[in-house]
Amino acid sequence: MTHPSSWAIEASGLGKRYRRGWALRDCSFRLPAGRICALVGPNGAGKSTFLGTATRLVEPSAGTLRIFGVPVTDPAVLQHIAFLAQDKPLYTRFTVAETLRMGRELNPRWDQAAAERIVRAGNVPMTARIGTLSGGQRTRVAFALAFGKRPDLLLLDEPMADLDPLARHELSGLLMAEAAEHGTTVLMSSHMLSEMEEMCDYLVVLAEGQVRMAGPTDALVPAHTLVTGVAVGAGVPEGLTRAHTVVESRVTGRQFTALVRGGGGLPADWETHEPTLEEVLLAYLRSPQAPPLIADEARMDGSDGSDDSREVAA
């Protein structure tokens, strides 16, 4: 497929409102093609709602969403995306072979060899019925269906949440290998922060239905510094808050620890460290009052007017 746009996803002011309120609100970011992106956030953050709008299962209440430059409302978009839901809905009475045949009959770009390779690599019998398979085997068959479609964009909603550590490790390797071989763009919702650091090179963080952080991980993480020093009273020194954006801080005894954007201009007697991706993610999720951080590469024009959102150049 020759894409009219180098952006796999472009969301601008995207929102979805239910009777109870906004599940997704003013969601604006863009994802370059060919990236493996983690969609991270607590329960109720809007992750599944966003994936629903991208798969046309949820109709947005506001804003626009484009897939490779084409409005998601265009039916032609569906042939270029594959979606794997958390519950991995498969026909339990079908055999594995019948399931793959269904994929072949329904998808004009179907790659039977790739689908069979993924199934056989897990020693899953082609004659076994789906209902008799273990959770890891069912997930492998679901991955085979998704990759067999040869999508340009693969959307995954908590795909490995019900797997044991060994199965997660095996399928994580499978996902990265298949995506790299075919240049597939992947957007994956997950709660497993430590595994996301190894798998993903792009990040979108949602909280309370809004984008808190977005961009390449190698730009977002180094933009932060963990600072430790002597506390002043019950809080951090005033000079720190005046000169830096403090994402999160805490005081323990006579010592403060803070995650700040940037690391310049700090006193020599303060200890500084580069945080891990998990530390940065948790700080933003725990601190909804902190300004969002949208890297230049991820920012839609006009997506955020604050200076803080433009600190990181991709």
C-alpha positions in Angstrom: 0.0 0.0 0.0 1.3 3.5 -0.9 0.2 5.7 2.0 -0.9 9.2 1.3 0.5 10.1 4.7 3.6 9.2 6.7 1.5 9.3 9.8 -0.3 6.1 10.8 -2.6 7.9 13.2 -3.6 11.6 13.5 -6.1 12.4 16.2 -7.3 16.0 16.5 -9.6 17.1 19.3 -11.0 13.6 19.4 -13.6 13.0 22.1 -16.3 10.5 23.1 -19.1 11.5 25.6 -21.4 9.1 27.3 -24.2 9.9 29.7 -21.9 9.6 32.7 -19.4 12.1 31.1 -16.4 12.2 28.7 -14.6 9.0 28.3 -12.2 10.6 25.9 -11.7 14.4 25.6 -9.7 16.7 23.3 -7.4 13.8 22.4 -4.7 15.1 20.0 -1.5 13.4 18.9 0.0 11.8 15.9 1.9 8.5 15.5 4.5 8.0 12.7 4.2 4.9 10.5 6.4 2.0 11.4 6.5 2.6 15.1 5.6 0.3 18.0 3.7 2.5 20.4 2.5 1.8 23.9 -0.9 3.3 24.9 -0.7 3.5 28.6 -3.1 4.7 31.3 -5.1 3.5 34.4 -8.4 1.8 34.1 -11.0 4.2 32.8 -8.4 6.5 31.2 -9.9 6.2 27.7 -7.6 3.6 26.1 -10.3 1.2 25.0 -12.5 4.1 23.9 -9.7 5.4 21.6 -9.1 1.9 20.1 -12.8 1.7 19.6 -12.9 4.9 17.6 -9.9 3.7 15.5 -11.7 0.5 14.6 -15.1 2.2 13.9 -16.7 0.3 16.8 -17.2 3.6 18.7 -18.5 6.8 17.0 -16.7 9.8 18.4 -18.7 12.8 19.8 -16.1 15.4 18.7 -12.9 15.8 16.7 -11.4 13.8 13.9 -9.3 10.7 13.4 -7.3 9.8 10.3 -5.5 6.5 9.5 -2.7 7.0 7.1 -4.2 10.3 6.0 -7.7 8.8 5.4 -10.6 9.7 7.6 -11.5 6.7 9.8 -15.1 7.1 8.6 -14.0 5.9 5.2 -14.8 2.1 4.9 -11.6 1.6 3.0 -9.6 2.1 6.2 -10.8 -1.3 7.6 -8.8 -3.4 5.1 -5.6 -1.8 6.4 -6.1 -2.3 10.1 -6.3 -5.3 12.4 -7.7 -5.3 15.9 -7.1 -7.8 18.7 -9.4 -7.2 21.6 -8.5 -8.2 25.2 -11.0 -11.1 25.2 -9.7 -12.4 21.9 -13.1 -13.4 20.5 -12.7 -16.6 18.5 -15.1 -19.3 17.4 -14.6 -22.0 20.1 -16.0 -24.8 17.9 -13.7 -24.1 15.0 -10.4 -25.9 14.7 -7.2 -23.9 14.3 -7.1 -24.8 10.6 -10.7 -23.7 10.2 -10.0 -20.4 12.0 -7.1 -19.6 9.6 -9.2 -20.6 6.6 -11.8 -18.1 7.8 -9.1 -15.4 7.9 -8.0 -16.4 4.3 -11.6 -16.2 3.0 -12.3 -12.8 4.6 -9.1 -10.9 3.9 -7.8 -10.3 0.3 -4.2 -9.7 1.5 -4.1 -12.8 3.6 -0.7 -14.4 4.2 -1.3 -18.0 5.0 2.4 -18.9 5.4 2.9 -16.2 8.1 -0.3 -17.3 9.9 0.7 -21.0 9.9 4.3 -20.1 11.0 3.0 -18.2 14.0 0.7 -21.1 15.1 3.3 -23.9 14.5 6.0 -22.0 16.4 3.9 -22.5 19.5 3.3 -26.2 18.8 -0.4 -25.6 18.5 -2.1 -28.5 16.7 -3.9 -27.3 13.5 -6.6 -29.9 14.2 -7.3 -28.7 17.8 -10.6 -26.9 18.5 -10.2 -23.3 19.8 -12.2 -24.1 22.9 -9.7 -26.7 24.0 -6.6 -24.5 23.8 -4.8 -22.8 26.7 -4.9 -19.0 27.1 -1.4 -18.7 25.6 -2.4 -20.9 22.6 -5.6 -19.0 22.0 -3.6 -15.7 22.1 -1.1 -17.2 19.6 -3.9 -18.1 17.2 -5.4 -14.6 17.6 -2.0 -13.1 16.8 -1.9 -15.4 13.7 -5.2 -14.0 12.5 -4.1 -10.4 13.1 -0.7 -10.7 11.3 -2.1 -13.0 8.6 -4.3 -10.1 7.5 -1.1 -8.2 6.8 -2.4 -5.0 8.3 -0.5 -1.7 8.0 -1.7 -0.8 11.5 -2.2 -3.4 14.2 -4.3 -2.3 17.2 -4.0 -4.4 20.4 -6.0 -4.0 23.6 -4.2 -5.6 26.5 -3.2 -8.5 24.3 -1.1 -10.4 26.9 -2.9 -9.5 30.2 -4.0 -13.1 30.9 -0.7 -14.8 30.0 2.0 -16.1 32.3 5.5 -14.5 32.2 7.0 -17.1 29.8 4.1 -16.9 27.3 4.3 -13.1 27.5 8.0 -13.2 26.7 7.5 -15.5 23.8 4.7 -13.5 22.3 6.4 -10.2 22.8 9.3 -11.5 20.8 6.9 -12.7 18.1 5.2 -9.3 18.0 8.4 -7.4 17.6 9.9 -9.7 15.0 6.8 -9.8 12.8 6.3 -6.0 13.0 9.9 -5.3 12.1 9.9 -7.7 9.2 6.9 -6.2 7.5 7.1 -2.6 8.8 3.8 -2.8 10.6 2.8 0.1 12.8 1.6 -1.2 16.2 -0.5 0.6 18.9 -0.7 -1.5 22.0 -2.7 -0.8 25.1 -1.1 -2.3 28.2 -0.6 -2.0 32.0 2.8 -3.8 32.0 5.1 -0.8 32.1 8.4 -2.6 32.4 7.7 -4.7 29.4 6.6 -1.7 27.4 10.1 -0.2 27.9 11.7 -3.1 26.1 9.1 -3.4 23.3 8.0 0.1 22.4 9.8 3.1 20.9 6.8 5.4 21.0 4.5 6.3 23.9 1.1 7.8 24.4 -0.1 8.3 28.0 -3.8 8.8 28.7 -5.4 9.8 32.1 -8.9 10.9 32.7 -9.6 10.8 29.0 -6.8 13.2 28.0 -3.3 12.9 26.6 -0.7 13.4 29.4 2.4 12.6 27.4 3.2 11.5 23.8 6.2 11.1 21.6 9.3 8.9 21.1 10.5 7.3 24.3 14.1 8.2 23.5 13.1 11.9 23.6 10.6 11.8 26.5 12.6 10.0 29.1 15.8 12.1 28.8 13.8 15.2 29.1 13.3 14.4 32.8 15.7 14.4 35.8 15.2 12.8 39.2 16.5 15.2 41.9 17.2 14.5 45.5 18.3 17.0 48.1 17.7 18.6 51.5 14.0 19.5 52.0 13.0 23.0 53.1 10.3 22.6 55.7 7.6 20.3 54.4 8.2 20.9 50.7 10.8 21.2 47.9 13.1 24.3 47.7 11.4 27.3 46.0 14.3 27.6 43.6 13.4 24.2 42.1 9.8 25.0 41.4 10.7 28.4 40.0 13.3 27.2 37.5 11.8 23.8 36.5 8.6 22.1 35.8 8.1 19.8 38.7 6.0 16.7 37.6 6.0 15.0 41.0 7.7 15.6 44.4 7.7 14.0 47.8 9.4 14.7 51.2 10.6 12.0 53.5 12.1 13.2 56.7 14.7 15.9 55.8 15.0 14.8 52.2 13.0 15.6 49.1 12.8 13.7 45.8 11.4 15.3 42.7 10.9 14.4 39.0 11.5 17.5 37.0 11.7 18.4 33.3 15.3 19.3 32.4 18.4 19.0 34.5 20.3 22.3 34.1 20.8 24.9 36.7 20.7 22.5 39.7 22.9 23.0 42.8 25.9 20.8 42.9 25.0 19.3 46.3 21.7 17.8 44.9 21.9 14.3 43.5 20.6 13.8 40.0 19.7 10.7 38.0 18.1 9.9 34.7 14.7 8.2 35.5 13.5 5.0 33.9 10.5 5.0 31.6 8.4 3.4 34.3 9.3 6.1 36.8 8.3 8.8 34.3 5.0 7.1 33.5 4.0 6.6 37.1 4.8 10.2 38.0 2.5 11.6 35.2 -0.2 9.1 36.2 0.0 10.1 39.8 0.1 13.9 39.1 -2.8 14.9 36.9 -2.1 18.6 37.7 1.3 18.5 36.0 1.3 20.1 32.5 1.2 17.5 29.6 4.3 16.8 27.6 3.8 16.4 23.9 7.0 16.0 21.8 7.2 18.0 18.6 7.0 14.7 16.5 3.7 13.8 18.2 2.1 17.2 18.4 -0.8 18.1 16.1 -0.8 21.8 15.2 -2.8 23.5 17.8 -3.1 20.5 20.0 -1.9 22.3 23.0 -1.1 25.9 23.6 1.1 25.7 26.6 4.8 26.2 26.4 5.4 23.1 28.6 3.9 20.8 26.0 6.5 21.8 23.4 9.7 21.3 25.5 10.8 18.1 23.7 12.0 18.2 20.2 11.8 14.9 18.3 
